[in-house]
Amino acid sequence: MAKQQQPGKVLNSPQAAKLLKDKAAVESLVKSPDTQALMTMLNQGGGLKAAAEAAMKGDASQLQGLLNRLMQDPNGAKVVERINKSVPK
């Protein structure tokens, strides 16, 4: 499985910058079944919304917990791994 990174570091990586410049790749990624599955997993029980609201107030612990639970779930980890492999390097 790929090495886990902190969310903020991932967004500031050279790979993220390159991806964000490629509109077609971003659109493809957003529309992919794996991304849709990931969003469904993250949104279960309102978890993502609550975690995002807490993070906006300076408490990223809920968001980190949500991501940790996702990566500990075999299905969640597989979806994230497939998404990582599909992103242009």
C-alpha atoms as a printed R data frame, in Angstrom:
   type eleno elety resid chain resno       x      y       z
1  ATOM     1    CA   MET     A     1   0.000  0.000   0.000
2  ATOM     2    CA   ALA     A     2   1.198  3.550  -0.665
3  ATOM     3    CA   LYS     A     3   2.799  5.579   2.097
4  ATOM     4    CA   GLN     A     4   0.255  7.699   3.948
5  ATOM     5    CA   GLN     A     5   0.787 11.441   3.917
6  ATOM     6    CA   GLN     A     6  -0.889 14.165   5.913
7  ATOM     7    CA   PRO     A     7  -3.715 15.771   3.898
8  ATOM     8    CA   GLY     A     8  -2.176 19.257   3.908
9  ATOM     9    CA   LYS     A     9   1.146 17.961   2.655
10 ATOM    10    CA   VAL     A    10  -0.510 16.043  -0.165
11 ATOM    11    CA   LEU     A    11  -2.313 19.152  -1.395
12 ATOM    12    CA   ASN     A    12   0.945 21.122  -1.450
13 ATOM    13    CA   SER     A    13   2.944 18.444  -3.263
14 ATOM    14    CA   PRO     A    14   4.397 18.864  -6.756
15 ATOM    15    CA   GLN     A    15   2.156 15.999  -7.931
16 ATOM    16    CA   ALA     A    16  -0.966 17.849  -6.747
17 ATOM    17    CA   ALA     A    17   0.171 21.054  -8.445
18 ATOM    18    CA   LYS     A    18   0.738 19.176 -11.698
19 ATOM    19    CA   LEU     A    19  -2.643 17.432 -11.480
20 ATOM    20    CA   LEU     A    20  -4.505 20.671 -10.778
21 ATOM    21    CA   LYS     A    21  -3.070 22.170 -13.978
22 ATOM    22    CA   ASP     A    22  -4.538 19.305 -16.031
23 ATOM    23    CA   LYS     A    23  -8.275 20.053 -16.229
24 ATOM    24    CA   ALA     A    24  -9.086 16.855 -18.131
25 ATOM    25    CA   ALA     A    25  -7.294 14.708 -15.554
26 ATOM    26    CA   VAL     A    26  -9.107 16.443 -12.688
27 ATOM    27    CA   GLU     A    27 -12.483 15.968 -14.397
28 ATOM    28    CA   SER     A    28 -11.713 12.317 -15.062
29 ATOM    29    CA   LEU     A    29 -10.647 11.785 -11.463
30 ATOM    30    CA   VAL     A    30 -13.756 13.494 -10.055
31 ATOM    31    CA   LYS     A    31 -16.084 11.434 -12.252
32 ATOM    32    CA   SER     A    32 -14.386  8.089 -11.643
33 ATOM    33    CA   PRO     A    33 -16.331  5.315  -9.883
34 ATOM    34    CA   ASP     A    34 -13.546  5.024  -7.299
35 ATOM    35    CA   THR     A    35 -13.786  8.711  -6.415
36 ATOM    36    CA   GLN     A    36 -17.561  8.402  -6.142
37 ATOM    37    CA   ALA     A    37 -17.129  5.369  -3.858
38 ATOM    38    CA   LEU     A    38 -14.591  7.275  -1.750
39 ATOM    39    CA   MET     A    39 -16.964 10.207  -1.335
40 ATOM    40    CA   THR     A    40 -19.764  7.856  -0.315
41 ATOM    41    CA   MET     A    41 -17.525  6.280   2.321
42 ATOM    42    CA   LEU     A    42 -16.408  9.663   3.641
43 ATOM    43    CA   ASN     A    43 -19.945 11.063   3.764
44 ATOM    44    CA   GLN     A    44 -21.463  8.153   5.698
45 ATOM    45    CA   GLY     A    45 -23.229  9.426   8.770
46 ATOM    46    CA   GLY     A    46 -22.346 13.030   7.995
47 ATOM    47    CA   GLY     A    47 -18.754 12.326   9.007
48 ATOM    48    CA   LEU     A    48 -17.077 14.394   6.312
49 ATOM    49    CA   LYS     A    49 -19.255 17.454   6.862
50 ATOM    50    CA   ALA     A    50 -18.717 17.434  10.632
51 ATOM    51    CA   ALA     A    51 -14.976 16.835  10.221
52 ATOM    52    CA   ALA     A    52 -14.660 19.636   7.657
53 ATOM    53    CA   GLU     A    53 -16.559 22.055   9.886
54 ATOM    54    CA   ALA     A    54 -14.308 21.205  12.839
55 ATOM    55    CA   ALA     A    55 -11.207 21.591  10.655
56 ATOM    56    CA   MET     A    56 -12.354 25.028   9.522
57 ATOM    57    CA   LYS     A    57 -12.513 25.986  13.213
58 ATOM    58    CA   GLY     A    58  -8.944 24.784  13.719
59 ATOM    59    CA   ASP     A    59  -9.578 21.216  14.920
60 ATOM    60    CA   ALA     A    60  -8.284 18.776  12.322
61 ATOM    61    CA   SER     A    61  -8.506 15.768  14.670
62 ATOM    62    CA   GLN     A    62 -11.927 14.681  13.392
63 ATOM    63    CA   LEU     A    63 -10.729 14.838   9.805
64 ATOM    64    CA   GLN     A    64  -7.603 12.877  10.681
65 ATOM    65    CA   GLY     A    65  -9.734 10.303  12.504
66 ATOM    66    CA   LEU     A    66 -12.051  9.979   9.504
67 ATOM    67    CA   LEU     A    67  -9.083  9.403   7.188
68 ATOM    68    CA   ASN     A    68  -7.512  6.936   9.608
69 ATOM    69    CA   ARG     A    69 -10.755  4.916   9.765
70 ATOM    70    CA   LEU     A    70 -11.000  4.998   5.977
71 ATOM    71    CA   MET     A    71  -7.457  3.674   5.575
72 ATOM    72    CA   GLN     A    72  -7.999  0.949   8.198
73 ATOM    73    CA   ASP     A    73 -11.032 -0.322   6.292
74 ATOM    74    CA   PRO     A    74  -9.790 -2.794   3.644
75 ATOM    75    CA   ASN     A    75 -12.292 -1.502   1.065
76 ATOM    76    CA   GLY     A    76 -11.424  2.120   1.790
77 ATOM    77    CA   ALA     A    77  -7.701  1.459   1.524
78 ATOM    78    CA   LYS     A    78  -8.204 -0.358  -1.802
79 ATOM    79    CA   VAL     A    79 -10.223  2.524  -3.243
80 ATOM    80    CA   VAL     A    80  -7.580  5.057  -2.170
81 ATOM    81    CA   GLU     A    81  -4.821  2.879  -3.634
82 ATOM    82    CA   ARG     A    82  -6.654  2.601  -6.983
83 ATOM    83    CA   ILE     A    83  -7.177  6.364  -7.063
84 ATOM    84    CA   ASN     A    84  -3.495  6.955  -6.299
85 ATOM    85    CA   LYS     A    85  -2.503  4.643  -9.136
86 ATOM    86    CA   SER     A    86  -4.838  6.389 -11.580
87 ATOM    87    CA   VAL     A    87  -3.479  9.874 -10.926
88 ATOM    88    CA   PRO     A    88  -0.934 11.000 -13.514
89 ATOM    89    CA   LYS     A    89   2.543 11.255 -12.024
